[in-house]
């Protein structure tokens, strides 16, 4: 016997089912007026910050590789 058969559905599944049901309260004040989604009304700038972050990481990595290459060339030529 599996846990699901023994105990039934999980608490999260029941809460998700309750949240998916429309509320029983009827309001007549918003009939015909649909509000825009929150993402359209208040757009997030997370993608811009993420883009800057990854670009900065890329530039730092390229700088590190370039610096190590320059360091290696500079000091291997002096040892000869």
Secondary structure, DSSP 4 states (H G I P E B T S, - for coil): --HHHHH-S-HHHHHHHHHHSPPS---STTTT-PPPPHHHHS---HHHHHHHHHHHHHHHHHHHHHHHHHHHHHHHHH--
